[in-house]
Amino acid sequence: IFEQFVKTRIKEEYKERKSKLLLAKEEFKKLLEESKVSPRTTFKEFAEKHGRDQRFRLVQKRKDQEHFFNQFILILKKRDKENRLRLRKMR
């Protein structure tokens, strides 16, 4: 019975950690969108400006923060490139 309890507790803790990380990721993305970051902004600049924000601190690992930031920047670059191509076609 104890072993079964331990196994279920481990699964519950895993699910809790995963849901916390997903919530933190969503809040971090909201912060990125609200901060009006440009495709040329570096993570260091972003961290200096928004490091005290609670949403920034929710993602505890610096590596994860950088990863989420870089994903967002890639999306911005892609959008920027698509917009430039549309403008060229319109001319």
MOBEL-V454141 format. One record per residue. RES is the residue in three letters. PHI is phi in degrees with one decimal (999 if undefined). BURIAL is I if it has 24 or more other ideal C-beta (glycine too) atoms within 12 Angstrom, else O. Layout:
res: (RES:RES)
phi: (PHI:PHI)
burial: (BURIAL:BURIAL)
This chain:
res: (ILE:PHE:GLU:GLN:PHE:VAL:LYS:THR:ARG:ILE:LYS:GLU:GLU:TYR:LYS:GLU:ARG:LYS:SER:LYS:LEU:LEU:LEU:ALA:LYS:GLU:GLU:PHE:LYS:LYS:LEU:LEU:GLU:GLU:SER:LYS:VAL:SER:PRO:ARG:THR:THR:PHE:LYS:GLU:PHE:ALA:GLU:LYS:HIS:GLY:ARG:ASP:GLN:ARG:PHE:ARG:LEU:VAL:GLN:LYS:ARG:LYS:ASP:GLN:GLU:HIS:PHE:PHE:ASN:GLN:PHE:ILE:LEU:ILE:LEU:LYS:LYS:ARG:ASP:LYS:GLU:ASN:ARG:LEU:ARG:LEU:ARG:LYS:MET:ARG)
phi: (999:-63.0:-60.7:-64.8:-60.0:-62.0:-62.2:-66.9:-65.8:-62.7:-62.0:-63.4:-63.8:-61.7:-64.0:-63.7:-61.9:-64.4:-67.1:-63.5:-65.9:-63.9:-62.8:-62.0:-63.8:-63.6:-65.4:-64.6:-64.6:-61.0:-60.6:-60.8:-66.6:-74.1:-80.3:54.6:-78.1:-95.3:-62.1:-95.5:-68.8:-94.7:-63.7:-61.0:-62.8:-62.7:-65.5:-66.1:-77.8:-117.7:-62.0:-89.1:-68.5:-60.8:-65.9:-68.4:-76.7:-59.4:-84.2:-77.6:-83.8:-60.5:-61.0:-67.1:-59.5:-63.3:-62.1:-63.6:-62.7:-64.2:-61.8:-64.4:-64.6:-60.8:-63.4:-61.7:-62.8:-62.8:-61.8:-61.6:-64.3:-61.9:-64.5:-63.8:-65.7:-62.3:-63.7:-64.7:-68.6:-72.2:-76.7)
burial: (O:O:O:O:O:O:O:O:O:O:O:O:O:O:O:O:O:O:O:O:O:O:O:I:I:O:I:I:I:O:I:I:O:O:I:O:I:O:O:O:O:O:I:O:O:I:I:O:O:I:O:O:O:O:I:I:O:I:I:O:O:O:O:O:I:O:O:I:I:O:O:I:I:O:O:O:O:O:O:O:O:O:O:O:O:O:O:O:O:O:O)
